[in-house]
Amino acid sequence: MKRILYLLHRWAGIALCLVMALWFLSGMVMLYVGYPKLTPAEQLQGLPALDGQGCCVPLAQALQASGLEGASQWRLSSVAGQPRYIFSDARGKRLVAVDARSGQRISNVSADQALAAARHFAQEAPAELLAQVEEDAWTHSKAMDPHRPLYRVAVADEAQRWLYVSGATGEVVRDASFTERSWGWLGAWLHWLYIFRGGAVDAWWTDIVIWLSIAGGVLGLSGLVVGVWRWRFRGRYKSGSRSPYREGFARWHHILGLGGGALALTWVLSGLFSMNPWKVFETPGAKPDRVAYAGGPLQSHLADQAGDVGALLRRLDSEGQPARQIEWRRVAGEMQVLVQTGAGSIVLQPNGERRPVWSEAELRDAAARLLPQARIVEQEWLKRYDAYYYGREAHTMTGQRERPLPVLRLRFDDPQAHWVVIDPASGSIVQLSSRRQRVERWLFAFLHSFDLPPLLNSRPLWDGWMLGFSLAGLGLSLSGVVLGWRRLRPMWHERSHRVSGRSAAEMQR
């Protein structure tokens, strides 16, 4: 049994140690440079104040012009400084834009229009259209699918950004700075094995990542067992050491494996869990009904409640709160207008009056519709972050998620033990989780990045912890690469001599 495990670890290490080393190296890069994204704050920064003069056609008219049946998201934004309605279906897979001044549907976005939109977004910085792409190294995200094809525009600003413009709406939907693009090859692109995305094996990318992670877990677990077997806790080897290895790389591989192998194993396995292999974290049974929480879907007849949008814009401007983007929502059966300004957000009623903060009773009544077969058994007001509700830096995987405070958290007694977190300022659901998803939170997010708020707030101690063990994992993997090379090199030399000898003998015949 021991010999089988030794051989398993040896040959698994030869096959995988280089992959493991690259995972550790790219993980360290991702601590500080993430995959490109356009956060809500970055998007608003690139949008001008909406001009109410000569704007806008009624929302109901624009909705009809869109031709989109069952449009469930309605908003007013701007493209190249011009107001534009944006509508999307319930699943967010189809987007339609309507010119807010003329009421005409935008049938296509030309290259010149995309370039103008990017220039305006970049505050008139010089810009150059690079290409029209379906997908490239920085746009693999599924969130980009409704916007494809994309126009890629290079902007000569301080960050040397590439801006990606939606072929459906004309909006800028992603930016990738020079720092993100350059470090990204060594970071997210390498860490997530995006070498397998967008090509002939794209359909197998998920399976490749899952099975490599499983193989890495086998390698790590077998190494821990072998390392413990080979370590003498009582007595010493003839060399006086507790490790049988005298030579440098083998000795360091053994010691680093014992010291950091367990953490290396948890990092590999937590990476596996991030892929939700075989849907193990999918929640069975009844799903929370967000439409019921809203009090029903957004329907075309409700658009009449929007009133004169131009008058609303002019009023907000006169009050010193010019709107950059407006979204119409339905919460607990009420229509409301979420206005994004340069300083934050404002929630209005359709008549333009401020919507009072939602009371606890109102939120409970609305939340009860999420799972009508269950009861709300516990509630708490969160005034600071905890282990399940917290924010991350913008460059991280979840950094674009807004996590306002204070919020109300309600717990249900359904079989899946759902929790819902609601923002009383807007009435919006900002987090919804089941028991399985909270297990995933620990198996992936915690084990992969130690993201408890007390740890995240203890920098640079957190950085030291993450970098220290990452370096140990990198050293462990690289020493394995050297040992594997030393094992294979004599075999290759022997084979080459055998082949050359056979060739010489054939020549002499």
C-alpha positions as CSV (number, residue, x, y, z in Angstrom):
1,M,0.0,0.0,0.0
2,K,2.8,2.4,0.9
3,R,4.6,1.8,-2.3
4,I,1.5,2.4,-4.4
5,L,1.0,5.7,-2.6
6,Y,4.6,6.7,-3.1
7,L,4.3,5.9,-6.8
8,L,1.0,7.7,-7.1
9,H,2.5,10.9,-5.5
10,R,5.6,10.7,-7.6
11,W,3.9,10.4,-11.0
12,A,1.1,12.8,-10.1
13,G,3.7,15.3,-9.1
14,I,5.6,14.9,-12.3
15,A,2.4,15.5,-14.2
16,L,0.9,18.3,-12.1
17,C,3.6,20.2,-10.2
18,L,4.1,22.8,-13.0
19,V,0.3,23.4,-13.1
20,M,0.3,23.8,-9.3
21,A,3.2,26.2,-9.4
22,L,1.4,28.4,-12.0
23,W,-1.8,28.3,-9.9
24,F,0.1,29.6,-6.8
25,L,2.0,32.2,-8.8
26,S,-1.2,33.5,-10.6
27,G,-3.1,33.5,-7.3
28,M,-0.6,35.9,-5.8
29,V,-1.1,38.2,-8.7
30,M,-4.9,38.0,-8.3
31,L,-4.6,39.2,-4.7
32,Y,-4.0,42.7,-6.2
33,V,-5.0,42.7,-9.9
34,G,-8.3,41.0,-10.8
35,Y,-10.0,40.1,-14.1
36,P,-11.2,43.3,-15.9
37,K,-14.8,44.4,-15.1
38,L,-16.8,47.6,-15.1
39,T,-18.0,48.2,-11.6
40,P,-21.2,50.3,-11.0
41,A,-19.1,53.1,-9.7
42,E,-16.9,53.1,-12.8
43,Q,-19.9,53.1,-15.0
44,L,-21.5,56.1,-13.3
45,Q,-18.2,57.9,-13.5
46,G,-18.2,57.7,-17.2
47,L,-21.8,58.9,-17.6
48,P,-22.8,62.6,-17.9
49,A,-25.8,64.1,-16.2
50,L,-28.9,63.4,-18.2
51,D,-30.2,66.5,-19.9
52,G,-33.9,67.0,-19.5
53,Q,-34.2,69.6,-22.3
54,G,-35.9,68.0,-25.3
55,C,-36.1,64.7,-23.4
56,C,-37.7,62.3,-23.3
57,V,-40.4,60.4,-25.1
58,P,-42.8,58.7,-22.6
59,L,-41.5,55.5,-21.1
60,A,-44.6,53.7,-22.4
61,Q,-43.9,54.8,-26.0
62,A,-40.3,53.7,-25.8
63,L,-41.3,50.3,-24.3
64,Q,-43.7,49.8,-27.2
65,A,-41.0,50.8,-29.8
66,S,-38.6,48.3,-28.3
67,G,-40.8,45.4,-29.4
68,L,-39.5,43.4,-26.4
69,E,-42.2,41.2,-25.0
70,G,-42.2,40.9,-21.2
71,A,-39.4,43.4,-20.7
72,S,-38.6,43.2,-16.9
73,Q,-35.8,45.8,-16.6
74,W,-36.3,49.4,-17.6
75,R,-33.7,52.1,-17.3
76,L,-32.7,55.4,-18.8
77,S,-29.0,56.0,-19.4
78,S,-26.9,57.7,-22.0
79,V,-24.7,56.8,-25.0
80,A,-22.2,59.4,-26.3
81,G,-24.1,62.0,-24.2
82,Q,-27.5,61.2,-25.7
83,P,-30.3,59.8,-23.5
84,R,-31.2,56.2,-24.3
85,Y,-33.8,53.8,-22.9
86,I,-32.4,50.3,-22.2
87,F,-34.8,47.3,-21.8
88,S,-34.0,43.7,-21.1
89,D,-36.0,40.5,-20.8
90,A,-36.6,38.6,-17.5
91,R,-33.5,36.4,-17.9
92,G,-31.3,39.3,-19.0
93,K,-30.3,37.5,-22.2
94,R,-31.8,40.0,-24.7
95,L,-31.2,43.8,-24.6
96,V,-32.9,46.5,-26.7
97,A,-32.1,50.2,-26.8
98,V,-34.4,53.0,-27.8
99,D,-33.4,56.6,-28.6
100,A,-35.0,58.6,-25.8
101,R,-35.4,61.8,-27.9
102,S,-36.8,60.3,-31.1
103,G,-38.4,57.2,-29.7
104,Q,-36.7,55.1,-32.4
105,R,-35.4,51.6,-31.7
106,I,-31.7,51.2,-32.1
107,S,-31.4,48.4,-34.6
108,N,-27.7,48.2,-34.8
109,V,-24.6,50.0,-33.4
110,S,-22.1,51.0,-36.0
111,A,-18.3,51.2,-35.6
112,D,-18.4,55.0,-35.7
113,Q,-21.1,55.1,-33.0
114,A,-19.1,52.8,-30.8
115,L,-16.0,54.9,-31.1
116,A,-18.0,58.1,-30.3
117,A,-19.5,56.3,-27.2
118,A,-16.1,55.3,-26.0
119,R,-14.6,58.7,-26.5
120,H,-17.5,60.4,-24.6
121,F,-17.2,57.8,-21.8
122,A,-13.5,58.5,-21.5
123,Q,-14.1,62.3,-21.2
124,E,-13.1,62.9,-24.8
125,A,-9.6,61.3,-24.5
126,P,-8.1,60.2,-27.8
127,A,-9.5,56.8,-28.8
128,E,-8.9,54.3,-31.6
129,L,-11.2,51.5,-32.7
130,L,-9.2,48.3,-32.6
131,A,-11.7,45.6,-33.7
132,Q,-15.1,44.1,-33.4
133,V,-14.9,40.9,-31.5
134,E,-17.3,38.2,-30.3
135,E,-15.1,37.3,-27.4
136,D,-11.5,37.8,-26.4
137,A,-9.2,37.2,-23.4
138,W,-10.9,39.9,-21.3
139,T,-14.6,39.3,-22.2
140,H,-15.1,35.6,-21.4
141,S,-17.8,36.5,-18.8
142,K,-21.3,35.3,-19.5
143,A,-22.5,38.7,-18.5
144,M,-21.2,39.9,-21.8
145,D,-23.3,37.5,-23.9
146,P,-26.3,39.9,-24.5
147,H,-23.9,42.6,-25.7
148,R,-22.0,40.6,-28.3
149,P,-20.5,41.4,-30.7
150,L,-18.4,43.9,-28.9
151,Y,-16.4,46.8,-30.2
152,R,-12.9,47.1,-28.6
153,V,-11.6,50.7,-28.4
154,A,-8.2,51.7,-27.1
155,V,-8.2,55.0,-25.1
156,A,-5.1,57.1,-24.6
157,D,-5.9,58.0,-21.0
158,E,-3.7,57.6,-17.9
159,A,-4.8,54.0,-17.4
160,Q,-4.4,53.2,-21.1
161,R,-7.7,51.4,-21.1
162,W,-9.5,49.2,-23.6
163,L,-13.2,50.0,-23.6
164,Y,-15.6,47.4,-24.8
165,V,-18.8,48.8,-26.3
166,S,-22.0,46.8,-26.6
167,G,-23.1,45.9,-30.1
168,A,-26.7,45.8,-28.8
169,T,-27.1,49.1,-26.9
170,G,-24.0,51.2,-27.6
171,E,-23.0,51.4,-24.0
172,V,-19.5,50.9,-22.6
173,V,-19.9,47.6,-20.7
174,R,-16.3,46.7,-19.8
175,D,-13.0,48.4,-19.3
176,A,-9.6,46.8,-19.1
177,S,-6.6,48.9,-18.0
178,F,-3.1,48.3,-19.2
179,T,-2.3,47.0,-15.7
180,E,-5.2,44.6,-15.8
181,R,-4.3,43.4,-19.3
182,S,-0.6,43.0,-18.6
183,W,-0.7,41.4,-15.2
184,G,-3.9,39.6,-16.2
185,W,-2.0,37.1,-18.4
186,L,-0.1,36.0,-15.3
187,G,-3.1,36.4,-13.0
188,A,-6.7,35.6,-13.8
189,W,-6.2,34.4,-17.4
190,L,-3.7,31.8,-16.2
191,H,-5.3,31.0,-12.8
192,W,-8.7,30.2,-14.4
193,L,-7.0,28.3,-17.3
194,Y,-8.5,30.6,-19.9
195,I,-6.0,29.1,-22.3
196,F,-8.8,26.6,-22.9
197,R,-11.5,29.3,-23.4
198,G,-12.8,30.5,-26.8
199,G,-11.1,27.7,-28.8
200,A,-11.7,24.2,-29.9
201,V,-12.0,22.9,-26.3
202,D,-14.1,25.7,-25.0
203,A,-17.0,23.3,-24.4
204,W,-14.8,21.2,-22.1
205,W,-13.3,24.1,-20.1
206,T,-15.4,23.4,-17.0
207,D,-14.5,19.7,-17.0
208,I,-10.8,20.5,-17.5
209,V,-10.7,22.8,-14.5
210,I,-12.7,20.4,-12.3
211,W,-10.6,17.3,-13.1
212,L,-7.3,19.1,-12.9
213,S,-8.4,20.4,-9.4
214,I,-9.4,16.8,-8.4
215,A,-6.0,15.5,-9.6
216,G,-4.3,18.3,-7.7
217,G,-6.3,17.3,-4.6
218,V,-5.1,13.7,-5.0
219,L,-1.5,14.9,-5.3
220,G,-1.7,17.1,-2.2
221,L,-3.4,14.5,-0.1
222,S,-1.0,11.7,-1.1
223,G,1.9,14.1,-0.4
224,L,0.7,14.8,3.1
225,V,0.4,11.1,3.9
226,V,3.8,10.2,2.4
227,G,5.4,13.2,4.1
228,V,4.1,12.2,7.5
229,W,5.2,8.6,7.0
230,R,8.7,9.7,6.1
231,W,9.1,12.1,9.0
232,R,10.5,10.6,12.2
233,F,8.7,12.0,15.1
234,R,10.7,9.8,17.5
235,G,14.3,9.3,16.8
236,R,16.3,10.5,13.8
237,Y,17.9,9.2,10.7
238,K,21.6,8.5,10.5
239,S,22.2,12.0,9.2
240,G,20.8,13.3,12.5
241,S,17.7,14.7,10.7
242,R,14.1,13.8,11.1
243,S,13.8,13.9,7.3
244,P,15.4,11.1,5.3
245,Y,16.4,13.5,2.5
246,R,19.8,15.2,2.7
247,E,19.9,16.8,-0.7
248,G,18.4,20.3,-1.0
249,F,15.4,20.2,-3.2
250,A,14.1,16.9,-1.9
251,R,14.6,18.1,1.7
252,W,12.9,21.4,1.1
253,H,10.0,19.6,-0.7
254,H,9.5,17.4,2.3
255,I,9.7,20.2,4.9
256,L,7.5,22.7,2.8
257,G,5.0,19.9,2.3
258,L,4.7,19.2,6.0
259,G,4.5,22.9,6.9
260,G,2.2,24.2,4.1
261,G,0.8,21.1,2.4
262,A,-2.5,21.1,4.3
263,L,-3.1,24.7,3.3
264,A,-2.1,24.0,-0.3
265,L,-4.5,21.1,-0.4
266,T,-7.4,23.3,0.9
267,W,-6.6,25.9,-1.7
268,V,-6.8,23.4,-4.5
269,L,-10.0,21.9,-3.2
270,S,-11.6,25.3,-2.6
271,G,-10.8,26.2,-6.2
272,L,-12.6,23.0,-7.2
273,F,-15.6,24.0,-5.1
274,S,-15.7,27.4,-6.9
275,M,-16.8,25.5,-10.0
276,N,-19.8,24.0,-8.2
277,P,-18.8,20.5,-9.6
278,W,-21.8,18.4,-10.6
279,K,-24.1,21.1,-9.2
280,V,-23.5,20.0,-5.6
281,F,-24.4,23.5,-4.3
282,E,-27.6,23.8,-6.3
283,T,-30.6,24.3,-4.1
284,P,-33.3,21.6,-4.5
285,G,-37.0,22.2,-3.9
286,A,-39.0,25.4,-4.1
287,K,-37.0,28.5,-5.1
288,P,-37.7,32.0,-3.6
289,D,-40.0,33.9,-5.9
290,R,-38.5,37.3,-6.6
291,V,-41.4,38.3,-8.8
292,A,-43.8,37.6,-6.0
293,Y,-41.6,39.8,-3.7
294,A,-41.8,42.6,-6.2
295,G,-45.6,42.3,-6.2
296,G,-45.8,41.0,-9.8
297,P,-43.7,41.6,-13.0
298,L,-43.2,45.0,-14.6
299,Q,-46.0,45.3,-17.1
300,S,-46.4,47.7,-20.0
301,H,-49.4,49.4,-18.4
302,L,-47.3,50.4,-15.4
303,A,-45.1,52.5,-17.7
304,D,-47.8,55.2,-17.7
305,Q,-47.0,55.9,-14.1
306,A,-43.6,57.2,-15.0
307,G,-45.1,60.5,-16.1
308,D,-42.9,63.2,-17.7
309,V,-39.4,61.9,-17.5
310,G,-37.9,65.1,-18.9
311,A,-39.7,67.1,-16.2
312,L,-38.2,64.8,-13.5
313,L,-34.7,65.3,-14.9
314,R,-35.1,69.0,-14.9
315,R,-36.4,69.0,-11.4
316,L,-33.5,66.9,-10.1
317,D,-31.1,69.2,-11.8
318,S,-32.6,72.3,-10.3
319,E,-32.3,70.6,-6.8
320,G,-28.6,70.1,-7.4
321,Q,-28.9,66.3,-7.8
322,P,-28.6,65.7,-11.6
323,A,-29.4,62.2,-12.6
324,R,-26.9,60.1,-14.5
325,Q,-29.0,57.0,-14.7
326,I,-32.6,56.1,-13.8
327,E,-34.2,52.7,-13.3
328,W,-37.9,51.9,-12.8
329,R,-38.5,49.1,-10.4
330,R,-41.4,47.3,-8.6
331,V,-41.1,46.5,-4.9
332,A,-43.9,45.0,-2.9
333,G,-46.4,46.0,-5.6
334,E,-45.2,49.6,-5.6
335,M,-43.6,51.3,-8.6
336,Q,-40.4,53.2,-7.6
337,V,-37.7,55.2,-9.4
338,L,-34.1,54.5,-8.5
339,V,-32.0,57.6,-9.5
340,Q,-28.2,57.3,-9.7
341,T,-26.4,60.6,-9.2
342,G,-22.8,61.4,-9.0
343,A,-23.1,61.4,-5.2
344,G,-25.2,58.3,-4.6
345,S,-28.7,57.0,-5.2
346,I,-32.1,58.4,-4.5
347,V,-35.4,56.4,-4.4
348,L,-38.5,58.2,-5.6
349,Q,-42.1,57.5,-6.0
350,P,-43.5,57.7,-9.6
351,N,-44.8,61.2,-8.8
352,G,-41.2,62.4,-8.1
353,E,-41.6,62.5,-4.3
354,R,-39.0,60.9,-2.1
355,R,-39.9,57.3,-1.1
356,P,-39.6,57.0,2.8
357,V,-37.3,54.3,4.1
358,W,-39.1,51.0,4.1
359,S,-40.2,49.9,7.6
360,E,-39.4,46.6,9.1
361,A,-43.1,45.5,8.9
362,E,-43.2,46.4,5.2
363,L,-40.1,44.5,4.4
364,R,-41.3,41.4,6.4
365,D,-44.6,41.4,4.5
366,A,-42.9,41.6,1.2
367,A,-40.3,39.0,2.1
368,A,-43.0,36.6,3.2
369,R,-44.1,36.3,-0.5
370,L,-40.7,34.9,-1.4
371,L,-41.5,31.6,0.2
372,P,-45.2,31.5,1.0
373,Q,-45.0,27.9,2.3
374,A,-42.4,28.9,4.9
375,R,-42.3,31.2,8.0
376,I,-39.9,33.9,8.9
377,V,-38.5,32.7,12.2
378,E,-35.7,35.1,12.9
379,Q,-34.7,38.7,11.9
380,E,-31.8,41.0,12.7
381,W,-30.6,44.4,11.6
382,L,-27.0,44.3,10.4
383,K,-25.2,47.6,11.1
384,R,-21.8,46.1,10.3
385,Y,-20.4,43.3,8.2
386,D,-20.3,39.7,9.4
387,A,-19.1,36.4,8.1
388,Y,-22.0,36.1,5.5
389,Y,-22.5,39.7,4.5
390,Y,-19.5,41.8,3.7
391,G,-17.9,43.8,0.9
392,R,-14.7,43.1,-1.0
393,E,-12.3,45.3,-2.9
394,A,-13.4,46.2,-6.5
395,H,-10.8,44.1,-8.2
396,T,-11.9,40.8,-6.5
397,M,-14.4,38.3,-8.0
398,T,-17.3,39.7,-6.0
399,G,-16.0,43.3,-5.7
400,Q,-18.7,44.7,-8.0
401,R,-21.5,43.7,-5.6
402,E,-22.9,46.5,-3.6
403,R,-23.2,45.8,0.1
404,P,-25.0,48.7,1.8
405,L,-25.5,49.1,5.5
406,P,-27.8,49.0,7.5
407,V,-29.8,46.0,6.2
408,L,-32.4,43.7,7.5
409,R,-31.7,39.9,7.4
410,L,-34.6,37.5,7.6
411,R,-34.4,33.7,8.1
412,F,-37.0,31.2,6.9
413,D,-37.8,27.8,8.3
414,D,-38.1,26.1,4.8
415,P,-36.1,22.9,4.2
416,Q,-33.3,24.8,2.6
417,A,-33.1,27.4,5.4
418,H,-33.1,30.4,3.1
419,W,-31.9,33.8,4.3
420,V,-32.7,37.1,2.6
421,V,-31.0,40.4,3.2
422,I,-32.9,43.6,2.2
423,D,-31.8,47.2,1.9
424,P,-34.4,49.4,3.7
425,A,-33.4,52.4,1.6
426,S,-34.5,50.9,-1.7
427,G,-36.4,47.8,-0.7
428,S,-34.1,45.8,-2.9
429,I,-32.9,42.2,-2.1
430,V,-29.2,42.5,-1.9
431,Q,-28.4,38.9,-0.9
432,L,-30.4,35.6,-1.0
433,S,-28.8,32.3,0.2
434,S,-29.7,28.8,1.0
435,R,-28.0,26.4,3.4
436,R,-25.9,24.8,0.6
437,Q,-24.8,28.2,-0.6
438,R,-23.6,29.1,2.8
439,V,-21.7,25.9,3.0
440,E,-20.1,26.9,-0.4
441,R,-19.2,30.2,1.2
442,W,-17.0,28.4,3.7
443,L,-15.6,25.7,1.3
444,F,-14.8,28.2,-1.4
445,A,-14.6,31.8,-0.3
446,F,-13.1,31.3,3.1
447,L,-10.7,28.5,2.3
448,H,-9.6,30.3,-0.9
449,S,-9.1,33.8,0.4
450,F,-9.7,33.9,4.2
451,D,-12.3,36.6,3.6
452,L,-13.7,37.0,7.1
453,P,-14.1,40.8,7.8
454,P,-11.8,40.8,10.8
455,L,-9.1,39.2,8.7
456,L,-9.7,41.5,5.7
457,N,-9.5,44.5,8.0
458,S,-6.2,43.3,9.5
459,R,-3.9,44.4,6.7
460,P,-1.0,44.0,6.1
461,L,-1.3,40.9,8.3
462,W,-3.8,39.3,5.9
463,D,-1.4,40.1,3.0
464,G,1.5,38.4,4.9
465,W,-0.6,35.3,5.6
466,M,-1.8,35.0,2.0
467,L,1.6,35.8,0.4
468,G,3.6,33.7,2.9
469,F,1.7,30.5,2.3
470,S,1.4,31.2,-1.4
471,L,5.2,31.4,-1.6
472,A,5.4,28.2,0.4
473,G,3.1,26.5,-2.0
474,L,5.0,27.9,-4.9
475,G,8.3,26.6,-3.4
476,L,6.7,23.2,-2.8
477,S,5.5,23.0,-6.4
478,L,8.7,24.2,-8.0
479,S,10.8,21.8,-6.0
480,G,8.5,19.1,-7.2
481,V,9.1,20.3,-10.8
482,V,12.9,20.0,-10.2
483,L,12.6,16.5,-8.7
484,G,10.3,15.4,-11.5
485,W,12.8,16.6,-14.1
486,R,15.6,14.8,-12.3
487,R,13.5,11.6,-12.4
488,L,12.6,11.9,-16.1
489,R,16.0,13.1,-17.5
490,P,17.9,9.7,-17.1
491,M,14.9,7.9,-18.6
492,W,15.0,10.2,-21.6
493,H,18.8,9.9,-22.0
494,E,18.6,6.1,-21.8
495,R,15.8,6.1,-24.4
496,S,17.7,8.5,-26.7
497,H,20.9,6.3,-26.5
498,R,18.8,3.2,-27.2
499,V,17.3,4.9,-30.3
500,S,20.6,6.3,-31.5
501,G,22.2,2.8,-31.0
502,R,19.5,1.1,-33.0
503,S,19.8,3.7,-35.8
504,A,23.6,3.1,-36.0
505,A,23.2,-0.6,-36.1
506,E,20.7,-0.2,-39.0
507,M,23.1,2.0,-40.9
508,Q,25.9,-0.7,-40.6
509,R,23.7,-3.4,-42.1
